[in-house]
Amino acid sequence: MDVSIIIVNYHTSDQVADCVRSIRELSSGFNYEIIIVDNDSEPDLEARFAADDCRVVMLPENVGFGRANNAGFEVARGRYLFCLNPDTVLLNNAVKILLDFMEATPAAWACGANLYGADMRPTHSFRRMLPGFFWEFDEFCNRRLEHRRFGADTVFNTTGRPLEVGYITGADLMLRRDVIERIGGFDPDFFMYFEETDLCARIQAAGGKIYSVPEARIQHLEGGSFEKVETVSEARIMRSEAGRRVYWRKHFNPLQRAAIGAVRLGTLLTRVILLPPSPKRTAWRLRLKAF
């Protein structure tokens, strides 16, 4: 088996159906299986999706994104593990393109596609760097430093060639199975958000590289930042900020965390004080509340 495509479901079965349909219609030239992992949300999922090319894993509780993917890893038979969000639709033979890149690039231990939003505009596909002091200081500077250093290719690959990045978003993350067996899957301490960033950081610490492969194209229907939506989800922001703190705890010592946290607090206060009333300001107020 070449690729195990793992989709985590939580009350998103209609989106899963569209995702699976796009896989079947556009994937060719390799062997694959689809594994749908349900986070205790839809009891009839197995009856709806079970097929020769698709298995369903029913979990007894909602364990979050990373642990649900780990459950998929445990039953996967592929040489490569492809984590794919339920709210995605393939736009071309993306899985094969990523597979071919991994086969031809031994240094690549993980990779992902270019993502497009519901409006087909480029959306968050990766970041060129990993979280840390520079990341937070750059956020304080409205990400001017990152744009000056990397140009237009900070979250989306416009170069037309594979690009080494800090992390690939968990919406479409292809991994080498042998790497996951060696360093472990997603850290169970993360419920949702920053788990893919943590995994990519561990991959790099072990000697691997992470790549964006722009030829592979996938639509991420709910892609984009919190600030681009008209309504702000407090639960989503709180989970994201909780994931950020777990990442800090995992990767930095107390002195480093204090320095990073001080910059983060400065960013939060500045945004809340200076921004006019808007959904964007509400989102920053919630981040400050979570801090």
Protein Blocks (a to p, Z undefined) as FASTA:
>chain_A
ZZdcddddehilmmmmmmmmmmmmmgghiacddddddehkblmlmmmmgcfkbccdddfb
debjklmmmmmmmmpcbfbdcdddfkbccfbfkllmmmmmmmmmmklmbdcdddddfkop
acdfbdfbdcdfklmmmmmnoommmmmmnommlmbcfkopacddfbdcfklccddfklmm
mnopadfkbmgghklmmmmmmmmmnopacdddfkbccddfkgccfklpmbdcfklmmmmm
mmmmmmmmmmpcfklmmmmmmmmmmmmmmmmmmpccdfklmmmmmmmmmZZ
